Amino acid sequence: MRIMGIDPGIAIVGFSVIELQGNHLKALDYGSIQTEPKYTTAERLKQIYDACTSLLRQYQPQVMAIEKLFFNRNVTTAFAVGQARGVIMLAGEEAGVEIREYTPLQVKMAVVGYGQAEKKQVQEMVKLLLSLPKVPKPDDVADALAIAICDAHSSQVNRGGGRVRP
């Protein structure tokens, strides 16, 4: 099963594509979609949509796992991230991909086994679980990988399998 993980944002969208074979994980690709503040919000959303559409076409995942938006103190940022989530989910829906949403707590529990884990702990587990040479940067990329791993773990549990291994 191929899973695309997405950490939504307006300036940086972290993305990842992992493959779950049995109970083994393999990172196929990961990186970020970055937009410049000199563009209008509409132009930035179009850039995100186009990049996601291209990635979906290239990798043809069965699932898109995306982080749920939690309330942010900065309402303007929360709205922008919500808009980015919308165009990303639209790209997934148009591609016929199943979309699953996870809270940061669910992601931390799935990756580290502790809902209050620090960002650094999550990043190190992502590196370990996917046998990566180093922690992916920027943080949004590591988060996208963690979201995909969360979905892989959820898929395994729902199918009656055990934990996934590197």
C-alpha positions as CSV (number, residue, x, y, z in Angstrom):
1,M,0.0,0.0,0.0
2,R,1.3,3.5,-0.9
3,I,0.5,6.3,1.5
4,M,1.0,10.0,1.0
5,G,1.5,12.0,4.2
6,I,0.8,15.7,4.2
7,D,1.6,18.4,6.8
8,P,-0.4,21.3,5.5
9,G,0.7,24.9,5.6
10,I,0.5,28.0,3.4
11,A,4.3,28.8,3.3
12,I,5.5,25.2,3.6
13,V,3.6,22.0,2.9
14,G,5.5,18.9,4.0
15,F,4.8,15.8,1.9
16,S,5.9,12.2,1.9
17,V,5.2,9.0,0.1
18,I,5.9,5.8,1.8
19,E,5.1,2.2,1.0
20,L,3.8,-0.4,3.4
21,Q,4.8,-3.9,2.3
22,G,3.6,-6.5,4.8
23,N,4.7,-4.8,8.0
24,H,7.8,-3.1,6.5
25,L,7.9,0.6,5.7
26,K,9.9,2.2,2.9
27,A,10.2,6.0,2.1
28,L,9.8,6.5,-1.6
29,D,10.0,10.3,-1.6
30,Y,9.7,13.3,0.7
31,G,10.1,17.0,0.6
32,S,8.3,20.3,0.7
33,I,6.1,22.5,-1.4
34,Q,7.1,26.1,-0.6
35,T,5.3,29.3,-1.6
36,E,6.5,32.8,-1.4
37,P,4.7,35.5,0.6
38,K,5.0,37.9,-2.4
39,Y,2.2,36.0,-4.1
40,T,-1.5,36.4,-3.2
41,T,-3.1,33.8,-1.1
42,A,-5.1,32.6,-4.1
43,E,-1.8,32.2,-6.1
44,R,-0.2,30.3,-3.3
45,L,-3.2,28.0,-2.9
46,K,-3.0,27.3,-6.7
47,Q,0.7,26.5,-6.4
48,I,0.0,24.0,-3.6
49,Y,-2.9,22.5,-5.5
50,D,-0.9,22.0,-8.7
51,A,2.1,20.5,-6.8
52,C,-0.2,18.1,-4.9
53,T,-2.0,17.1,-8.1
54,S,1.4,16.4,-9.8
55,L,2.6,14.3,-6.8
56,L,-0.6,12.3,-6.7
57,R,-0.3,11.6,-10.5
58,Q,3.3,10.6,-10.1
59,Y,3.0,8.3,-7.1
60,Q,-0.6,7.2,-7.3
61,P,-1.0,6.5,-3.6
62,Q,-4.1,4.6,-2.3
63,V,-4.3,6.9,0.8
64,M,-3.6,10.5,1.6
65,A,-3.0,11.0,5.3
66,I,-3.3,14.6,6.4
67,E,-2.9,16.4,9.8
68,K,-6.1,17.7,11.3
69,L,-6.1,21.4,12.0
70,F,-6.0,22.2,15.6
71,F,-6.9,25.7,17.0
72,N,-4.0,28.1,16.6
73,R,-3.6,31.2,18.6
74,N,-3.0,33.1,15.4
75,V,-6.4,33.1,13.7
76,T,-5.0,34.4,10.4
77,T,-2.5,31.5,10.2
78,A,-5.2,29.0,11.1
79,F,-7.4,30.3,8.3
80,A,-4.6,30.1,5.8
81,V,-3.6,26.6,6.9
82,G,-7.3,25.6,6.7
83,Q,-7.5,26.9,3.1
84,A,-4.3,25.0,2.2
85,R,-5.8,21.8,3.7
86,G,-8.9,22.4,1.5
87,V,-7.1,22.6,-1.8
88,I,-4.9,19.6,-0.8
89,M,-7.9,17.5,0.1
90,L,-9.6,18.6,-3.1
91,A,-6.6,17.4,-5.1
92,G,-6.8,14.0,-3.3
93,E,-10.5,13.7,-3.8
94,E,-10.2,14.5,-7.5
95,A,-7.4,11.8,-7.8
96,G,-9.8,9.3,-6.2
97,V,-7.5,8.8,-3.2
98,E,-8.9,7.8,0.2
99,I,-8.3,10.7,2.6
100,R,-7.7,10.1,6.3
101,E,-7.1,12.7,9.0
102,Y,-5.1,12.5,12.1
103,T,-4.6,14.8,15.1
104,P,-1.0,15.6,16.3
105,L,-1.8,13.4,19.4
106,Q,-2.6,10.4,17.2
107,V,0.5,10.9,15.2
108,K,2.7,11.1,18.3
109,M,1.1,8.0,19.8
110,A,1.6,6.0,16.6
111,V,5.2,7.0,16.0
112,V,6.6,7.3,19.5
113,G,4.0,5.6,21.7
114,Y,3.5,8.7,23.8
115,G,1.1,11.5,23.1
116,Q,3.1,14.2,24.7
117,A,6.3,13.4,22.9
118,E,8.6,16.2,21.9
119,K,9.1,17.1,18.3
120,K,12.7,15.9,18.4
121,Q,11.6,12.4,19.7
122,V,9.1,12.1,16.8
123,Q,11.8,13.1,14.3
124,E,14.3,10.6,15.6
125,M,11.6,7.8,15.5
126,V,10.8,8.8,11.9
127,K,14.5,8.5,11.0
128,L,14.7,5.1,12.7
129,L,11.4,3.6,11.4
130,L,12.3,4.5,7.8
131,S,16.0,3.8,8.1
132,L,16.9,7.3,6.9
133,P,20.4,8.6,7.0
134,K,19.3,11.8,8.9
135,V,16.3,13.6,10.2
136,P,14.5,15.2,7.2
137,K,14.4,19.0,7.2
138,P,12.5,21.3,7.4
139,D,10.4,20.0,10.3
140,D,7.3,20.0,8.1
141,V,8.9,17.1,6.0
142,A,9.6,15.0,9.1
143,D,6.0,15.7,10.2
144,A,4.6,14.6,6.8
145,L,6.6,11.3,7.2
146,A,5.2,10.9,10.7
147,I,1.7,11.4,9.5
148,A,2.2,8.7,6.8
149,I,3.7,6.3,9.4
150,C,0.7,7.0,11.6
151,D,-1.6,5.9,8.8
152,A,0.5,2.8,8.2
153,H,0.2,1.8,11.8
154,S,-3.5,2.5,11.8
155,S,-3.9,0.3,8.7
156,Q,-2.0,-2.5,10.3
157,V,-4.0,-2.4,13.5
158,N,-7.3,-2.3,11.5
159,R,-6.2,-5.3,9.4
160,G,-5.2,-7.2,12.6
161,G,-1.5,-7.0,12.0
162,G,1.2,-6.0,14.4
163,R,3.4,-2.9,14.5
164,V,5.3,-1.9,11.4
165,R,9.0,-2.4,11.3
166,P,11.8,-0.6,9.4
